[in-house]
């Protein structure tokens, strides 16, 4: 299917979704109060795709007790769903893929999501008795101690261990679509909230040959070595908090510290999930609008905001919570929008609770 046809089909799907969801009368996005811990009834809709932007049919999409199955075009919709007023998250699962999750703040009229699923395969096999190392081509690795593998009940496991190990580069465009949670929201060890800025992630899952979920015991921690992207090495701090992704809450949680050794971060972990080396920033927000080359609002556009993405509403508007203290770019990436793109807009480091109005983002003409 060529890009023009993909664009037409994608935008038609988005417009159908938005016509059901609806927006505020003036076209603005009105975030709910992030400090309000109540609930809100809303609509959450979107599409599930693979890393090549191809729709995934038959994915199981769950949110707050409701379960949907993605359709032929990857579409799904939750109507009249009650979600936390400060933030909700949605999970998509299908055999052959890593679980994908997207978190967002409920907005007036409902939310539209694009959920991108990463393919999952066995990358390494070790023996639980002797342990072993899963080395990746970029120098990242995971070291498993002998006798440290357990099953889901915590009982020692003896036998082959199939490992799925993937390094995620935060400077890669696809990172913003595939990072767990999507919005980089996190909970510090002191229970305060943060937005993360990543220096690299290691995704690690372990199973027996029969598909039984495996993990490591905290009594015999594993060592994770994560390569820092070349363009981030100079600014990477000497030590950095480690964060694991909690699929029960859809948040990154602080646990441990990694130390910079050359162009790598090295730390130990007591269990496996996605492990993230991150600077935690305070919460602030950017708002903006996307138009086409004729200055007409563009709905359903995936906007890359630093290391995260968001989707424009019916009137081309978007909003995203971002971390304080770091410079970043806002752009529309062609690889995320079936060939449509824009020049990047630099956003300076922001301060806590600041609301920054991003200059108008205009798409290039075909």
SVG drawing of the C-alpha trace seen along z (x, -y; Angstrom):
<svg xmlns="http://www.w3.org/2000/svg" viewBox="-21 -30 56 58">
<polyline fill="none" stroke="black" stroke-width="0.4" points="0.0,0.0 1.5,-3.4 1.9,-6.3 -0.9,-8.4 -3.5,-5.6 -2.2,-5.0 -2.7,-8.6 -6.2,-8.7 -7.2,-5.6 -5.6,-6.7 -7.1,-10.1 -10.6,-8.8 -10.3,-6.4 -9.2,-9.3 -12.1,-11.5 -14.6,-8.7 -13.2,-8.2 -13.2,-12.0 -16.7,-12.4 -17.8,-9.9 -15.5,-11.2 -16.1,-15.0 -14.1,-17.9 -14.7,-21.1 -16.7,-23.7 -13.7,-26.0 -11.4,-23.2 -9.1,-23.6 -7.8,-20.8 -8.7,-21.3 -6.6,-19.1 -8.2,-18.1 -6.7,-19.1 -3.7,-16.7 -4.0,-17.1 -7.6,-15.9 -7.6,-12.2 -11.2,-11.6 -12.6,-9.9 -14.1,-11.0 -16.2,-9.3 -14.8,-9.6 -14.1,-8.0 -10.8,-6.4 -10.2,-5.4 -7.4,-4.8 -5.5,-2.3 -3.0,0.5 -0.1,0.8 3.3,2.5 6.6,0.6 6.0,0.3 2.7,-1.5 0.7,1.5 -2.5,2.2 -2.6,5.1 -5.9,6.9 -6.9,9.1 -4.9,7.3 -6.5,7.5 -6.8,3.9 -7.7,3.5 -8.5,0.5 -10.1,0.3 -12.1,3.6 -13.1,3.2 -11.7,5.4 -11.8,4.7 -10.3,6.5 -8.7,4.3 -10.5,4.5 -9.2,5.0 -7.7,1.5 -6.3,1.8 -9.1,-0.3 -10.6,-0.2 -12.9,-2.3 -13.9,-2.5 -17.1,-4.5 -18.4,-5.8 -15.4,-4.4 -14.5,-5.6 -10.8,-6.5 -8.7,-8.3 -9.0,-12.1 -5.3,-12.7 -4.1,-10.0 -5.2,-6.8 -3.4,-4.0 -4.3,-1.4 -2.7,2.0 -2.4,3.9 -1.4,7.6 -0.9,10.1 1.2,13.2 4.5,12.4 4.7,8.9 5.8,7.2 3.0,5.8 2.4,2.1 1.0,-0.5 0.0,-4.1 -0.7,-6.6 -2.4,-10.0 -4.2,-12.7 -8.0,-12.7 -9.0,-15.7 -12.2,-17.4 -14.2,-15.3 -12.1,-12.2 -8.6,-10.9 -7.3,-9.4 -4.3,-7.0 -1.9,-5.4 -0.4,-2.2 2.7,-0.8 3.7,2.8 7.2,4.1 7.9,7.6 9.1,10.2 11.3,13.1 13.9,15.2 17.3,13.5 19.3,15.7 19.1,19.0 21.0,19.8 21.0,22.5 19.5,21.6 22.0,23.7 25.1,22.1 23.7,18.7 25.0,16.7 25.2,13.4 23.0,12.0 25.2,9.7 23.9,7.2 25.7,5.9 26.0,2.3 27.8,3.4 24.7,3.6 24.3,6.9 22.4,8.7 24.3,11.0 22.3,13.8 23.8,15.4 23.9,19.3 20.8,20.6 19.0,17.3 16.0,18.1 12.6,18.7 9.1,19.3 6.0,17.1 5.5,18.7 9.0,18.0 10.2,21.6 13.7,22.2 13.7,23.1 16.1,25.6 16.4,25.8 16.8,23.8 15.8,20.1 14.7,18.3 15.4,14.6 14.0,11.8 16.4,8.9 16.0,5.5 18.0,2.3 15.9,-0.9 17.8,-4.0 16.1,-7.2 17.5,-9.1 15.7,-6.8 12.4,-8.2 10.6,-5.0 11.5,-5.2 8.8,-7.8 6.1,-5.5 7.3,-2.2 8.5,-3.3 6.4,-1.7 3.8,-4.0 4.3,-6.4 4.3,-9.6 7.4,-8.8 5.4,-9.4 7.1,-8.1 6.8,-7.7 10.0,-8.4 11.0,-6.3 9.6,-9.1 6.2,-8.7 6.4,-12.1 5.7,-12.3 8.2,-12.9 8.6,-12.9 11.6,-11.0 14.3,-11.8 16.0,-8.5 19.6,-7.6 18.7,-4.1 16.4,-1.2 16.8,2.6 13.7,4.7 14.2,8.2 11.7,11.0 12.4,14.7 10.4,17.9 10.8,21.6 10.6,23.5 7.0,24.2 6.2,20.5 6.2,20.4 7.0,16.9 10.4,16.7 12.3,14.1 15.3,13.8 15.3,13.9 16.2,10.8 18.7,12.8 20.9,13.2 20.6,9.9 21.5,9.5 23.7,6.9 22.5,4.8 24.8,2.8 23.1,0.2 25.0,-1.7 24.4,-5.5 23.7,-7.0 26.8,-8.8 25.1,-12.2 24.0,-11.9 27.3,-10.6 28.8,-14.1 25.7,-15.2 25.0,-11.9 25.5,-12.2 28.0,-10.1 25.2,-8.2 21.5,-8.0 18.4,-6.4 17.2,-3.1 13.5,-2.8 11.4,0.3 8.0,0.2 5.1,1.3 2.4,2.7 -0.2,2.6 0.0,-1.2 1.4,-2.1 4.1,-4.1 7.9,-3.9 9.1,-3.3 12.5,-4.2 14.5,-1.3 18.3,-1.4 21.1,-3.4 23.3,-2.9 26.9,-4.1 28.4,-5.6 31.4,-3.6 32.7,-5.1 29.8,-5.2 27.6,-2.8 25.5,-2.7 25.9,0.4 23.5,1.4 22.1,4.4 18.4,5.4 16.3,7.9 13.7,8.6 13.1,8.2 10.8,5.9 11.9,2.8 14.7,1.1 15.3,-2.6 18.3,-4.9 16.7,-8.3 16.9,-11.8 13.7,-12.7 12.3,-16.1 9.4,-17.9 6.1,-18.2 5.4,-21.0 3.4,-21.2 3.5,-22.2 0.6,-23.0 0.5,-23.5 -1.3,-23.1 -0.5,-21.4 -1.8,-22.7 -1.2,-21.7 0.6,-23.8 -2.7,-25.7 -3.0,-26.5 -5.9,-24.1 -6.0,-22.2 -4.7,-18.6 -6.4,-16.0 -4.9,-12.6 -1.3,-13.7 1.3,-12.0 3.4,-14.8 6.9,-13.9 7.4,-15.9 10.9,-15.2 11.0,-11.5 7.2,-11.0 4.4,-11.4 0.8,-12.7 -2.0,-12.8 -3.8,-16.0 -7.5,-16.4 -10.1,-17.3 -8.9,-20.9 -5.2,-20.0 -4.4,-20.8 -2.2,-18.8 -0.9,-18.9 1.8,-16.9 3.3,-16.8 7.1,-17.1 10.1,-17.1 11.7,-20.3 15.3,-21.1 16.0,-19.6 15.9,-21.1 13.9,-19.1 12.3,-19.3 8.7,-19.1 8.2,-17.7 6.0,-15.7 8.1,-12.8 7.3,-11.4 8.0,-7.8 5.2,-8.2 2.8,-9.9 2.8,-8.0 5.2,-10.4 3.8,-13.7 6.4,-15.8 7.5,-19.2 10.6,-21.1 11.5,-20.5 10.8,-23.3 13.3,-23.7 11.8,-24.1 14.1,-25.5 14.4,-23.9 11.2,-24.7 10.5,-25.3 8.0,-23.5 4.3,-24.0 5.1,-26.2 2.8,-26.0 4.7,-26.6 2.9,-27.5 4.8,-25.9 4.9,-27.9 2.6,-26.7 3.7,-23.5 3.1,-23.5 3.3,-20.3 5.3,-20.4 3.3,-20.2 3.4,-17.0"/>
</svg>
